[in-house]
Amino acid sequence: MTPVVKKPSSMSGKVRKAIAQLMDQFPKAKILVLGDWILDEFVWGTVDRISPEAPVPVVNVTRESFVPGGALNVANNIRTLGGSVYPCGLVGRDLRGRMLVKAMRKEGIDTSGAIYDPMRPTTLKTRVIAHSQQVVRFDREHCRDLSGEHLKKVFSFIDKVLSKVDAVIIEDYGKGMITPALLTYILKEAKRFRKPVLVDPKEKHFSYYRGATVITPNRREALSTFGQADNGCVPDINEVGKKLLKQFMCEAVLITLGEEGMILFEKSGSVTKIPTAAKEVFDVSGAGDTVIAVLTLALAAGARMKEAAILANAAAGIVVGKLGTATVTTQELKDSLIEKEGKKVLSCA
């Protein structure tokens, strides 16, 4: 059967109000987040000349900042939106690890799910930003899979919190935390407890996501699953979405398309294209983290899949207008749900 493609060019006041009211339920939601923990470093500065040694800009550093990244950015988005979050991931016993845990505590993120590995350096991503533009990024990391001993600790944490959460997020950055063994375990246990599992995927693990409730690949990740067509052309994104649904037996696949917005494929056969909500794009760092955080919170609050996707799209449109690894607040999301005529749908008192 040919799916019906819907293109919501605008949102009615009734729909906006319903979605806004969902956010009032966010504080009741409890989410388990499994994924790679990353310390994000931002080096801020200005550029007023080119180096005489090479054709590269010279950045005059004015300040530095450190924030939790990777799966912890997902956790931070859930926290700023009022939800309760239980993150679990690997961290090294090093200076970066201490800085990361300190940054987590500063943001009010629970650290009881930290799995310490003295043989692994804490992953550090450093971004140099000048005049609102990212100049360069460099990563310091070891991406080997977590050991059997540490895997047992992750299983123990899952066993402790799974029964009391409303949903599970797998945030796979490919740094070693998310392994086939872990995916097999959490998908089996989540099914036993009837907990939805949402996955922000990495290409190398696609074959292990079968049975997840929702996967949220970006365009490149989705297309890479099937490669080029026989004629050498890039596969049609609509065909790719339908194939992903069938292959992974998901309830839905939400493909993020950058400046083109998102496209939602549902098990029912419905396909919905959601135009971008971004007004300006300064930095896309962590936008996918915000998408899966808001999507999961909305579903946990009782939203239908389409409503959750629209809300996640709105949140992404907010964070790409900020510099650095950013989060979105409930107030910002409510303020974004405004009719074109300027009438607010829901009071934000």
N, C-alpha and C positions, 0 to 999 in steps of 0.2 A: 504494500500500500504506500502511495506517495504521501510523505508527511506534509502537513499544512505549515507553511512558513509564515510566521507573524512578525510584523515590524512595528513595534509600538513607538510611534513618533512622538507621542506625548502621553502623559499619565493623567487620568482623571482625578478629580479631587477626592472621590470616594476611595480609589485605590491608594492614593498618597496617604490619606488619613489612616487606612487600615495598616499600611506598612509602618507608618510612624508609631501607631499604637503598639505594634509588635516590639518596638524598642523598649517599651516600659516593662517588658517581660525579661529583658536581658539579664538583670541582676539575679534572676532565679536560675539561670543556666550555669551548668558545671561542665567544663570541657577538659579532657585529657589531651595533651599535645606531645607527641613523640617525634623527635627529629634532631637534626644537627644544630648544636649550639655554636654560635659564632659571636666573636667580639668585633663590632664594627667601629673602626677608628676613622674619624674625619679630620683632615688637615685643611684648615681654612686659610685663605690668603688672597693676595692680589697679584696681578701681572701687569708690569709696565715696560717690559723689555724682553727681547729674545737673547738667549745665551750666545756668546761669541764662540763657544766651543762646539755647538751643534744647533741645528734649527729647531730648538725646543724653547718653550716659555720658561722664564725664571719666576718661580712663585715665591713671593715674600710672605712667609707664614705669619699669621696674626693670632691664631689660636688653634687648639686641638680639642676634640671631644670624643668620648667613648660611650657607645650605647649597645644594649643587647641586640644581636642580629640573628638571622636564620630563623629557626623554630621559636626562638625567644622573642623575635619581633611579632610573630603570630600571637604568642602568649601576651605580649604587651598590648596588642590591639584588643584582645579579649578583655584584658584588665581595664583599659581606658573606657571601654564601652559598658563596664559594670558587671561583666560576667566573672565567675570564679574559674580559675585555670590551674591545672596541675601539669606543668611541663616536666619532661624527663629527657635527659640527654647526657652526652659525654663532655667532660671538661678536664683539662690537664692540671696537674699540681705544679703550676708555674705562676709567674707574675701575671701573665695574661688571664689565667684562670681566676686568680684572686681579684683582678680588675673586673672580670665578667660577673663574678658572684656579687661583688660590691655594687656594680651597676644594676644587677637584677634586684637587689634589696632596695636600692634607691628608687627603683620604679615600682616597688611593692609586689614583685613577683616571687612566688614561693620557690625556695631552693631545695626542698627536700628530695626532689627527683634528680639531683645532680649525681652522676656516676663518675667518680674520679679515677683517672687513668694516669699514673705517674710516668708511663712510657710514651704518652702522646702529648704533643704540644697543643694548647688551646688554639683553635682556628682563629686567625686574625685577618680581616679584610680592611685594607687601608685605602681610603679614597681621598684624593687631593682635589679640592674644589676652589676655584677662583672665579669671581664675578658671576656667581650663580651657575657655573658650568663645571662639570666633572672633567678634570684634566687627565687623570690617569688613576688606575686602580691596581694594587698589587696584593696578592694573597700569600699568606704563610700558613701552611697546613700539611698534615699527614692524613691520607684518606683510607688507611687500612681499616678493614671491618673490625668491629668490636669483638673482643675475645669471649670465649665461653664463660669465663668467670664474670665478666661484666654483663653478658647477656642474661645470666641468671639473676643479676641484681635488677635489670630492667624488667624481667618477668615478675619478680617479686613486687616491684612498684606497681606494675599493671594490676596484679592480683589484689593489691591493697586498695586501689582507687576506682577500678573499672565499674564496680557495682553501684557506685554513688554518682557517677557522671552521667550526663545526658548524651554525649557524643564524643567521638575520638577523631583527632586530626593527625594525619601522618604528613610531616613536612620533610620531604626527602631532598636534601641538597647534595647528596652523593658524597658526603664526607666520611662515611663509615658507620654512622649510627643505625641507619635503616638497612637491614640485611634480609635476605630471603627467609632466614629462620625467624626473625622478629616479625616480618610481615605475615608469615604463616600462622604464628602464634596469636597475634592480635586480631587477625581476621576471624580465626576460629573462636576465640574467646568473646569477641564482640558479638558474633552471631549467637553465641550461647546466651549472652545477656541481653540480646536484642538492642544493641547500641549501634547507631549509624556510624560508619567510618568514611571520612572524607580525606582524599589524598591529593596533595600537591606533588606531582610525580617527577621522577628523574628517568630519562630514557632507558638506562641500563636495567632498571627494575620493572619495566612495564609488564613483563610476563608474570609477575608475582602479585599484581594488583587485582586479579580476578576475584570478584565477590565484594569489592568495595562498594559503598553506597553511591558515592560521587567521586569523580576525578576531575581535576581542574588544570589541564595542561595549557601552556601557551601555544601559539600557532606552530612554532618550530618543533616543540616536543610532540605535538599531535601529528604533524606531517612526517616526522622522522620515524614514526611507528610503521608506516607503510612504504616509505621511500618513494622513488619516482615511478610513474606509470610506465607501461611497456614502451610507450612512444617517447619517453624521456621528459614528459611534462610533469609539473607539480600536481599532485592529486587535488581534486576539488575538496574544499574544506567541509562541505556538506556531506559528501560521501565518507570522508574520514571520520566525522563525528558519528555517523550511523554505524560505521564499522567498529569504532571504539565501544559504543554501547553494547553491541552484540558480542564483541570479543571478551569484554570484562564483566558482562552481565550486571551492569550498573543500573541504578535507578535514573541516573542522569550523568551527562558529561557537559561540563562548562568550559568552553575553549575561549581563552582571552586573546584578543586580537589587537592589542595596543591601541593606536589612535582610532581604530575602527570599532572599538567597543568589545562586545562579547557575543557568543552565540551558544544558546542552551539547547541541548538535545535531551529529550525525556523518553523514558521507556514507553510511554503511551504513544509515541510517534510524533509528538509535537516538537517543532523546531522554532525557537524564538530568537530573533536577532535584536540585540539591545545596543543602541547607539552609545558612543562614549559620553560620559557626563563631565569630562574634564574641560575646564575653561582655558587653563594654561598648563603646560607641562614643563616643569623645572627639573624633575628627577624621578625616574621610574624605580629607583631602588626600593625593594620591599613591597611594591604594589601588589604582587601575587600573594604575599603574606596577608595583607589587609583583605584581599578578596576572600580567601578561604576562612579567615577568622570571622568575618561578617556573615558569610554564607552559612557557616556552622551555627553561629549564635542565632541567626534568624530561624533556621530549621528547628533548633532546640527550643525556640520560643513559640513554635507552632505555625510558622509560615509555610505556605505552599512553596514548591521549588521555584516557580517563576517569581514570586514575591521576593524570595531570598536572593535570587540572582540579580534582580533589579536593585535591591538594597546594596548588595556587594559591589555592583557597578558604580553606584553613587559614591560609595566609600572610596573606591579606587580613583574616581575623578577628583576627590579631595586630596588624597595623599600625593598624587603625582604633581600637584601644585605646590608642594612643600619641598624644601631641600633636605637631603639626608634620609636616613631610615626613619620614616615618619609613621605616626599612628593617627587615628581619627577618633573623635569623641562623639558621644550621643548628641550633644548640642549641635555640633557641626553637621551631623547627618540629618537631624530634624530641620535645621535651617536650610539644608539643600532640597528638602521636599516642599518646594514653594511653587505655586501655580505661576504660569508665565505672566499672568496679569498682576502678579505681585502679592496675591493673597496667601497668607500662611494657612496651611491646612490644620496644623495642630499647634496650640499655644506651647511655647517653650519656657514657661515661667519656672 
